[in-house]
Amino acid sequence: MSIKDLVARYHVAAPRYTSYPTVPYWDKEGFDEERWIREVRSSFNHSNATDGISLYIHLPFCESLCTYCGCNTRITRNHGVERPYIAAVLKEWDTYRKIFGGKPVIMELHLGGGTPTFFNPENLALLIGGILAPASVHPEAEFSFEAHPGNTTAEHLVTLYRLGFKRLSLGIQDFDPKVQLVINRIQSVEEVARVTEEARATGYNSVSYDLIYGLPLQDAEGLSATISAVLALRPDRIAFYSYAHVPWVKPGQRRYTEKDLPDARQKQELYELGRELLKNGGYTEIGMDHFTLESDSLYTAEKEGRLHRNFMGYTHQYSKLMIGLGVSSISDSWTAFAQNVKKVEEYLELVNAGELPVFKGHILTGEDLVLRRHILNLMCKGETSWFLPEERNEAFLEGLERMKLIADDGLVILEDHQLRVTLLGKRFLRNICMALDSRLWANQPQTQLFSMAG
């Protein structure tokens, strides 16, 4: 079957599998906040001393709306929101520390958004200082943050570096002026170069760029020029994401219509073009959507079988417990998930009342944990196995039956006790994981929940 025929067959709505079960299939009615607290405490007691914990802090504020964005954001030019929000995040952190019952060891810390560099350097120092003061930092810890090229100053870089940050990610998406205009994300190559060069001069050891294919008005000429400019700047890591068109979730995407988007064939061609240019430029494909230089930690982690994936994306660190602080953040104890409320006002009200600001979650069943392991293996290692009885169950075996059709298309190699993703199959990793997604198959959505695969 040709690649075009495969794209047509597998061009369906599919999750990105930063978790299993995926958020729409969480058992919200069965979620119990007290049970969540017990799961967090148990996970902390089992993992803190050896692996440490991961922290994700969501900073939702942006001065303008990027219309392609699917993140939880609050658009404002009022920087008076910074201090009250920081105070609430630190109060939420205090609540979790009481739940832990011991001193946390931080293995991983990531600032996401929104636009973390919306906050001025002094306030970011206040936030990070408050997080670190009652904690220890693991000797192998990695601190990272997302930065907007247009507002990240040398003072931002120096302040965060002194606090332990060594990696930053720049959201570029596309340098083509017509694309930047329609998605309202305007920054020049010169701005990106300035931040990159200042970060390296400051001492940062990893600079990552985010690019997106499938954006409105995007074409091969513009994407080629974008990647050419990126290759000249030589970031350590590149995330090359598929545009997720979800206007029923993000009304800002209604600024343009489906007619402005590349169709499935054109989008596939953009992906293949970008992939080929990045590989020819010296980058290695890692997991799903990521390309790195051989000097990058993700490259080493994949080669050594240590690559991990969580709600923050791919990481070379593994922590059983991940705590999400701030509005809409998701926490993961490995056996349970919980998500914070999505509105800033509600978040501030709950935290300031001394309550955990969670509003939904999921306690994983034994079946969930088996499927989670296999899906995570596929996303991170490109293979999984089930030699032991506890590594398989009825739901998993049903998934393997569905996998036979995918094997017939050459996307996986299915053996008695092992499943391996082929080179061709890496392009369809979301679809492959879907075959094992028991909750999705048992509860087919009546409306579209996910963006299109590919």
ABEGO torsion letter per residue (X at the ends): XBAAAAAAAABBBBBAGABOBBAAABBAAABBAAAAAAAAAAAAAAAAAAAEBBBBBBBABBABBBAABABBBBBBABAAAAAAAAAAAAAAAAAAAAAAGBBBBBABBBBBOEBAAABBAAAAAAAAAAAAAABBBBAABBBBBBBBAAABBAAAAAAAAAAGBABBBBBAGBABAAAAAAAGBBBBAAAAAAAAAAAAAAGBABBBBBBBBGBBGBBAAAAAAAAAAAAAAGBABBBBBBBBBBAAABAAAAABBAAABBBAAAAAAAAAAAAAAAAAAGBBBBEBGBBBBAABAAAAAAAAGABBBBAAEBBABBBABBBBBEBGBBBBAGABBBBBBABAAAAAAAAAAGBBABABBBBBBAAAAAAAAAAAAAAAAGBBBBABAAABBAAAAAAAAAAAAAAAAGABBBBAABBBBBAAAAAAAAAAAAAABAAAAABBBABBABBBBX
